[in-house]
Amino acid sequence: DVKVTQSSRYLVKRTGEKVFLECVQDMDHENMFWYRQDPGLGLRLIYFSYDVKMKEKGDIPEGYSVSREKKERFSLILESASTNQTSMYLCASSAPGQGANTIYFGEGSWLTVV
Amino acid sequence: DAKTTQPPSMDCAEGRAANLPCNHSTISGNEYVYWYRQIHSQGPQYIIHGLKNNETNEMASLIITEDRKSSTLILPHATLRDTAVYYCIVRASSGSRLTFGEGTQLTVNP
């Protein structure tokens, strides 16, 4: 079974803090993604990565950065957390190539910024 | 990616089949139909996907109409643990974006 593991399920951080959300996948997938999910807004893509050290902006990258130093690990960084970044963050991974490439999600990280 | 339309909610009795419909009338030839579900406070769980033919796995069956404009996800023997929001998504194979609509809230009743 594909396993996408997010290091923290629940976090509470203060405004202005630097926040790291870690994600590890065990399927040797090239593609990794970070989404956030908010009521009424659905899933929104923050950043994605097609390979080690590669990153691409998604739909809402402002206020976030990412790091992909190893194939299995994709980190989301909030340089200076703000209350409007309170959300559920979802990491996902998929294999590349032609045909269907199913995206698998982690369990989610609930971040509250106070 | 093509837009999908699903009923906002459905109920099903425990042990009965749950049939969840999805319309995707603007689907194009290279787009797959995916189904995910999301149990409250958890990440979306992949269920099944298909292109043209009907598909079955250990979780569910997917029936796609011949014109590919609609599909039905079938949970053959629904249990209380199947209560979740079910999302039908149409996506090209190379697409990085996974656009979730509002989905269908399925409630399985004892």
Interface residues (C-beta under 8 A of the other chain):
Chain A: V4 N31 F33 Y35 G42 L43 L45 F48 E56 G58 D59 M88 L90 A92 Q98 G99 A100 N101 T102 I103 Y104 F105 G106 E107 G108 W110
Chain B: Y32 Y34 Y36 S41 Q42 G43 P44 Q45 Y46 H49 L51 S93 S94 S96 R97 L98 T99 F100 G101 E102
